[in-house]
Each structure stands twice: as structure tokens, then as C-alpha cells.
């Protein structure tokens, strides 16, 4: 891939895909072909179908150079989503960068569960607060999927809030109707802000739940690239749950809590909820059979 021609060969789309797939595979990158295809599609400004339709098309030298730069970044374990600058979540496209956690399939289960529950509870215009909104993937998805909802999204990171606000704009409906979301900077461990309501139908959060002791075991692309503030609570992984339970008991009125749980210690999180006096507790497993979604009727 050093030159447009090597041994008289012109680099075509399929050649680049095959070569970079092997390169990624040899370096232990998961889903090597998918990575190779998405990176090349981003350089050519195509979708993946275009790659297959035009598999024998020659690639220009400047495009090859740009592709090689992305290949290098990915081979150094920079997350694919950060390189592309976006990812899909609940059928929507979200901008992501190192200021925000990359949305994950487990969190889609959380959103799906809330949407289903809201319909079953016959909410006509539910008020929802998303604590630690990050990219805004939860808040934006709920605003799009639950009719007439009023969503409040808070985060301690101003950089994250900026991304979330941009995602709220880019994910408006076909009529470009502004989403019913209000964004607020808020440190959950500080006093409840005067400019935020104190009554909500739903409180949702995917909090930083990785214990400090678990951090060294994370995959390199997570540990060295995603924001630690969104991953780890700096303690035992329970600190944010304890604070959310305290807020829900003493500071604000909430009808339902929906929380994503750590896969490593769901029992401790459930026990913590019980210690705060919550009784109507439901647990939903993820696709791997791990207790993942905690629902509490307050």
C-alpha cells in the first residue's frame, strides 16, 4: 500500500479491503473486515454497499494515503467510532468524540425497556431526566421515541453537553422539529439546581459504574481512549447509584428509576437499592444473560 502501483498492480477497492482486513486480523482487531470497510467507505464518502458495487474501481493515491492514516490509528487501538466521528444507536446516528462514552448495545436495551414501559404505563406526556447524558444517546432516543415527552439531560462535562446538544439537532424528525430536550450542566454530587424541576415520571441513568480496581483490566481501546470520568466512579463502582438513590428518596420526586448496571456486580447494586428502602425492584438481563437493567417503582 505504499504506492498506487506495486509490482505493476493498481490498488482497487477490494485489494485495499482484503489487505487491511489481514493487517487488522494480525494485530488482534475485532471484526477486522468490518473495520476495514467502514474506514474505506468514510474516505471515499460511500456506504458499505457502494464498496461492493464498485469493488474493482481503482483508488486514487491521495485516497490511499488518507486510508493508510486511518488504518494506522485503528491499529493503535483508537476506537473505530472516534475515528469515524459517529456511531449508530437505536437507529439514529450520534456524533462521538473522546469527550463522550461510545454508546453500546446494552444501553439500547435500557432505552427499549423504557419506551415499552412508558407505553404500558400509558404516559401521555412523561417528564424524563437523564443523569450523565454524555453523547445524549439516551435522552435523544427517548425524546424521539416517546411522544410528547419532556426530557431534561444533565452532565458534569461541558464538552459532553456540547456534543449532546449537537446530536439533539442532527436527530430532529423529518420536519426538523426541535426535540423536547433541555440540557443543564450539573454535578450529581452537588445540591439540586434551582433551575431544574424536582418532579419526574422517569429518571434514567447509565452512570460510571466501573470500580477503580477494575480499570486496569479494561480493553486498551477503552482504557486509553474513552473518558475515565464516564467509566469509573473513582471508588467501588457503587457511588453514583448511592447518590441517585439518595436524590430519589430525599431531594426530588420520581415515579420510576431505570438504571444500567455493571455486569460485574449487579447483586451489590440491587442490595444497595434495597438498603435505601426500595421494594418494587425489577431486573432485566442483557443478551448475554447478565443482570443489566434495574427498574424501580419509587
C-alpha positions as CSV (number, residue, x, y, z in Angstrom):
1,X,0.0,0.0,0.0
2,X,3.0,2.3,-0.3
3,X,2.3,3.3,-3.9
4,X,-0.5,3.4,-6.3
5,X,1.2,0.7,-8.2
6,X,3.2,-2.1,-6.7
7,X,4.7,-4.8,-9.0
8,X,2.5,-3.3,-11.8
9,X,-0.6,-3.7,-9.7
10,X,-3.2,-0.9,-9.3
11,X,-4.9,-0.8,-5.9
12,X,-8.6,-1.4,-6.3
13,X,-11.3,-1.2,-3.6
14,X,-11.3,-4.9,-3.0
15,X,-7.5,-5.0,-2.8
16,X,-7.4,-2.4,0.0
17,X,-10.2,-4.1,1.9
18,X,-8.5,-7.5,1.8
19,X,-5.1,-6.2,2.6
20,X,-6.3,-4.1,5.6
21,X,-8.5,-6.9,6.8
22,X,-5.5,-9.1,7.1
23,X,-3.5,-6.4,8.7
24,X,-6.1,-5.8,11.3
25,X,-6.5,-9.5,11.9
26,X,-2.8,-10.0,12.5
27,X,-3.0,-7.2,15.2
28,X,-5.9,-8.6,17.0
29,X,-8.5,-6.0,16.0
30,X,-12.0,-7.4,16.4
31,X,-14.2,-7.5,13.3
32,X,-11.3,-6.7,11.0
33,X,-13.2,-6.7,7.8
34,X,-16.0,-4.5,9.1
35,X,-13.3,-2.0,10.4
36,X,-11.6,-2.1,7.0
37,X,-14.8,-1.5,5.1
38,X,-16.1,1.3,7.3
39,X,-12.8,3.2,7.2
40,X,-12.5,3.0,3.5
41,X,-16.1,3.9,3.0
42,X,-15.5,7.0,5.1
43,X,-12.6,8.1,2.9
44,X,-14.5,7.5,-0.3
45,X,-17.7,9.1,1.1
46,X,-19.6,5.9,0.3
47,X,-21.7,3.5,2.2
48,X,-20.7,-0.2,2.5
49,X,-23.0,-1.2,-0.4
50,X,-21.0,1.1,-2.6
51,X,-17.8,-0.7,-1.8
52,X,-19.2,-4.0,-3.2
53,X,-20.9,-2.4,-6.2
54,X,-17.6,-0.7,-7.1
55,X,-15.2,-3.4,-5.7
56,X,-12.9,-3.3,-8.8
57,X,-12.7,0.5,-9.0
58,X,-9.1,1.9,-8.7
59,X,-8.4,4.1,-5.7
60,X,-6.6,7.4,-6.1
61,X,-3.2,7.9,-4.4
62,X,-4.4,10.6,-2.1
63,X,-7.3,8.4,-1.0
64,X,-4.9,5.6,-0.3
65,X,-2.8,7.9,1.8
66,X,-5.8,9.1,3.8
67,X,-6.9,5.5,4.3
68,X,-3.5,4.4,5.5
69,X,-3.6,7.2,8.1
70,X,-6.9,5.8,9.4
71,X,-5.6,2.2,9.4
72,X,-2.7,3.3,11.5
73,X,-4.9,5.0,14.1
74,X,-7.2,1.9,14.3
75,X,-4.2,-0.4,14.6
76,X,-3.1,1.6,17.6
77,X,-6.4,0.7,19.3
78,X,-8.1,4.1,18.8
79,X,-11.8,3.2,18.8
80,X,-13.4,3.0,15.3
81,X,-16.3,5.2,16.4
82,X,-13.9,8.1,17.3
83,X,-12.1,7.8,14.1
84,X,-15.3,7.9,12.1
85,X,-16.7,10.6,14.4
86,X,-20.1,8.9,14.7
87,X,-21.9,5.7,15.7
88,X,-25.4,4.3,15.4
89,X,-27.7,3.9,18.4
90,X,-31.4,3.0,18.3
91,X,-31.4,3.6,14.6
92,X,-30.1,7.1,14.9
93,X,-26.7,8.5,14.2
94,X,-24.8,10.1,17.0
95,X,-21.6,12.2,16.8
96,X,-19.0,10.9,19.2
97,X,-15.5,12.1,20.2
98,X,-13.2,11.4,23.2
99,X,-15.3,13.7,25.4
100,X,-18.1,11.1,25.5
101,X,-18.5,7.4,26.1
102,X,-19.3,5.4,23.0
103,X,-22.9,4.2,23.1
104,X,-23.2,0.5,23.5
105,X,-25.8,-2.2,22.7
106,X,-26.5,-2.8,26.4
107,X,-27.7,0.8,26.7
108,X,-30.1,0.2,23.7
109,X,-31.8,-2.4,25.9
110,X,-32.2,0.3,28.6
111,X,-33.9,2.6,26.1
112,X,-36.1,-0.1,24.6
113,X,-37.2,-1.1,28.1
114,X,-38.2,2.5,29.0
115,X,-40.0,3.0,25.7
116,X,-42.0,-0.2,26.3
117,X,-42.7,0.6,29.9
118,X,-43.9,4.2,29.1
119,X,-46.4,2.8,26.6
120,X,-47.6,0.2,29.1
121,X,-48.0,2.8,31.8
122,X,-50.0,4.9,29.4
123,X,-47.9,8.0,29.9
124,X,-49.3,10.9,27.8
125,X,-46.5,13.4,28.3
126,X,-43.9,12.0,30.7
127,X,-41.2,14.1,32.2
128,X,-37.8,12.4,32.0
129,X,-34.4,13.2,33.4
130,X,-31.2,11.6,32.1
131,X,-28.4,11.9,34.6
132,X,-24.9,11.8,33.0
133,X,-26.2,12.2,29.4
134,X,-22.8,12.0,27.7
135,X,-23.4,11.9,23.9
136,X,-27.1,12.4,24.6
137,X,-27.9,9.0,23.1
138,X,-30.4,8.1,25.8
139,X,-32.1,11.5,26.0
140,X,-32.3,12.0,22.3
141,X,-33.6,8.5,21.6
142,X,-36.3,8.8,24.3
143,X,-37.3,12.2,23.0
144,X,-37.7,10.7,19.5
145,X,-39.5,7.5,20.6
146,X,-41.8,8.6,23.4
147,X,-44.4,11.0,22.1
148,X,-44.9,14.4,23.9
149,X,-42.2,13.6,26.4
150,X,-40.3,16.4,28.1
151,X,-36.7,15.4,28.6
152,X,-34.0,17.0,30.8
153,X,-30.4,16.0,30.3
154,X,-27.6,16.8,32.7
155,X,-23.9,16.2,32.7
156,X,-20.9,17.4,34.7
157,X,-18.9,17.7,31.4
158,X,-19.5,20.9,29.3
159,X,-17.7,19.2,26.4
160,X,-20.1,16.3,26.6
161,X,-23.1,18.6,26.8
162,X,-22.0,20.3,23.6
163,X,-21.9,17.0,21.8
164,X,-25.3,16.0,23.2
165,X,-26.8,19.3,22.1
166,X,-25.5,18.9,18.6
167,X,-26.9,15.3,18.5
168,X,-30.3,16.7,19.5
169,X,-30.2,19.0,16.5
170,X,-29.0,16.4,14.0
171,X,-31.6,13.9,15.1
172,X,-34.6,16.0,14.7
173,X,-37.6,14.5,12.8
174,X,-38.2,14.9,9.1
175,X,-39.9,18.2,9.8
176,X,-36.9,19.5,11.7
177,X,-39.0,20.0,14.8
178,X,-36.7,20.8,17.8
179,X,-36.6,17.9,20.2
180,X,-38.2,18.5,23.6
181,X,-34.9,18.3,25.5
182,X,-33.3,20.8,27.8
183,X,-29.6,20.5,28.7
184,X,-28.1,21.5,32.0
185,X,-24.6,21.3,33.5
186,X,-24.8,19.5,36.8
187,X,-22.5,17.6,39.2
188,X,-24.8,15.0,40.6
189,X,-22.9,15.2,44.0
190,X,-23.8,18.9,44.4
191,X,-27.1,20.4,45.5
192,X,-30.0,20.0,43.2
193,X,-30.1,23.0,40.8
194,X,-32.8,25.6,41.3
195,X,-33.4,25.8,37.5
196,X,-34.3,22.1,37.3
197,X,-37.7,20.6,38.1
198,X,-37.9,18.4,41.2
199,X,-40.6,16.0,40.0
200,X,-40.2,13.5,37.2
201,X,-42.0,10.5,35.9
202,X,-38.8,8.8,34.9
203,X,-35.2,9.1,36.0
204,X,-32.7,7.2,33.7
205,X,-29.0,6.9,34.0
206,X,-26.1,4.9,32.7
207,X,-23.7,6.0,35.4
208,X,-20.0,5.5,35.7
209,X,-20.1,2.0,37.3
210,X,-16.6,0.6,36.8
211,X,-14.8,0.2,40.1
212,X,-11.3,1.7,40.3
213,X,-9.9,-1.7,40.9
214,X,-11.4,-3.0,37.7
215,X,-10.0,-0.3,35.4
216,X,-6.6,-2.0,34.6
217,X,-8.5,-5.0,33.2
218,X,-10.4,-2.9,30.6
219,X,-9.5,-3.4,26.9
220,X,-6.8,-1.0,25.8
221,X,-9.0,0.9,23.4
222,X,-11.5,1.6,26.2
223,X,-8.9,2.3,29.0
224,X,-6.7,4.7,27.0
225,X,-9.3,6.4,24.8
226,X,-12.7,6.7,26.4
227,X,-13.2,9.3,29.1
228,X,-12.4,7.9,32.5
229,X,-14.9,10.2,34.1
230,X,-17.7,8.4,32.2
231,X,-16.4,5.0,33.0
232,X,-15.2,4.9,36.6
233,X,-16.5,6.5,39.8
234,X,-13.1,6.5,41.4
235,X,-14.3,4.2,44.1
236,X,-16.1,0.8,44.3
237,X,-18.5,1.3,41.4
238,X,-21.5,2.0,43.7
239,X,-21.0,5.7,44.4
240,X,-23.3,7.0,41.6
241,X,-26.1,4.5,42.4
242,X,-26.0,5.6,46.1
243,X,-26.3,9.2,45.1
244,X,-29.1,8.6,42.6
245,X,-31.0,6.6,45.3
246,X,-30.4,9.4,47.8
247,X,-31.7,12.0,45.4
248,X,-34.8,10.0,44.6
249,X,-35.6,9.5,48.3
250,X,-34.8,12.9,49.7
251,X,-34.3,15.6,47.1
252,X,-36.6,15.0,44.1
253,X,-39.8,13.1,43.4
254,X,-39.5,10.3,40.8
255,X,-42.1,7.7,39.8
256,X,-39.7,5.2,38.2
257,X,-35.9,4.7,38.1
258,X,-34.3,3.0,35.2
259,X,-30.6,2.3,35.6
260,X,-28.0,0.4,33.6
261,X,-25.9,-1.8,35.9
262,X,-22.4,-3.1,35.9
263,X,-22.1,-6.6,34.7
264,X,-19.6,-7.4,37.4
265,X,-21.5,-6.6,40.5
266,X,-25.3,-6.3,39.8
267,X,-26.0,-8.0,43.1
268,X,-24.3,-5.2,45.1
269,X,-26.3,-2.6,43.2
270,X,-29.6,-4.3,43.9
271,X,-28.6,-4.7,47.5
272,X,-27.8,-1.0,47.7
273,X,-31.2,-0.2,46.3
274,X,-32.8,-2.4,49.0
275,X,-30.8,-0.6,51.7
276,X,-32.3,2.7,50.6
277,X,-35.7,1.2,51.2
278,X,-36.8,0.5,47.6
279,X,-39.0,-2.6,47.4
280,X,-40.6,-2.7,43.9
281,X,-37.4,-3.7,42.1
282,X,-37.2,-5.5,38.7
283,X,-34.2,-6.7,36.9
284,X,-33.8,-7.4,33.2
285,X,-31.0,-9.4,31.7
286,X,-28.9,-8.4,28.7
287,X,-28.3,-10.6,25.6
288,X,-25.6,-12.5,27.5
289,X,-27.9,-13.4,30.4
290,X,-26.3,-10.9,32.7
291,X,-28.5,-8.7,35.0
292,X,-28.2,-5.4,33.3
293,X,-31.3,-3.2,33.7
294,X,-32.6,-2.1,37.1
295,X,-36.2,-0.8,37.2
296,X,-37.5,0.6,40.4
297,X,-41.0,1.9,41.1
298,X,-40.3,4.6,43.7
